[in-house]
Amino acid sequence: MKKPTLTRTELRREAIDYLMIAIGMMSYCIGWSVFLLPNNITTGGVPGIASIVEWSPLGIPAQLTYFAINGCLLIAALKVLGLKFCMKTIYGVIVLTASLALLRPFLTDVHLLRDQPFMASIIGAVFCGSGVGLGLVHHGSGGGTEIVASIVNKYKDISLGHVIMMCDIVIITSSYLVLRDWERVLFGYVVLYVSSFCVDQVVNSMRRSVQFFILSEKNDEIAHRIQSEMNRGCTFIDGQGAYSGHDVKMLFVLAKRRESSRIFNIIKETDPHAFVSQSAVIGVYGKGFDPFKGKNNE
């Protein structure tokens, strides 16, 4: 059989995914290694476990523990999430591990916000949560509880941030066994809440969709341009003006929020006198948007 080949658009999309995953993992690296680890503030998931192991008498560097645990989780996730997701997650784990290994030797004498652990918690959580969210949006992650969250999110429409939060509470609480300081545990809860919030904000903002209702004498031309230039489907809806009694043909379009400016430009260029209604959509599922979620979804 002939092997499937990727189109130029698909190759570009894949390259963007890998680039954004790398940026996300480097963001996580900064938050974890610059603000959290030096201030003895734990986070959730595998990084939290790795932090606890490093602070324990074992003293194993966090990046080594992180890499070893994620290797086991990825083997278990191959069957459920598929090779494509796991390849990007493996890439994310490697980028984060390498970033930690390269960055931490330069941070030996750097201790930011030493006397302000609460601010260190907030800033570190923003970096970490934003990095995780960016990775998940582009079909990868840094492993750990993000893998568990992605498995759950594949079958259930549950917030990724909430799944991660539930998985991480026990890990953060257990840091008391090493640190013997409930104040640091509380800062860990702050990190958990803020990072989960950031995950949801990044994921939801990147996946938001919009819908358009367009009334124009040039709807056919507008629909043709939207379909050919943006590869978005259009639907005509027949209606009747309540005041004029004239039959009208309304154009209905669903698109990603980031595409709305291009759609407006097409409408303006084609018919500057068109009447347009735009509204936000909570979720759009199907071809070209998010996949359906269910127990039988493959």
Secondary structure, DSSP 4 states (H G I P E B T S, - for coil): -PPP---HHHHHHHHHHHHHHHHHHHHHHHIIIIIIGGGT---SHHHHHHHHHHHSTT---HHHHHHHHHHHHHHHHHHHHHHHHHHHHHHHHHHHHHHHHHHGGGGTT--TTTT-HHHHHHHHHHHHHHHHHHHHHTT---STHHHHHHHHHHHS---HHHHHHHHHHHHHHHTHHHH--HHHHHHHHHHHHHHHHHHHHHHHHHH-EEEEEEE-TTHHHHHHHHHHHH---EEEEEEE-TTT--EEEEEEEEEEGGGHHHHHHHHHHH-TT-EEEEEEES--BSTTSBPP-STT--
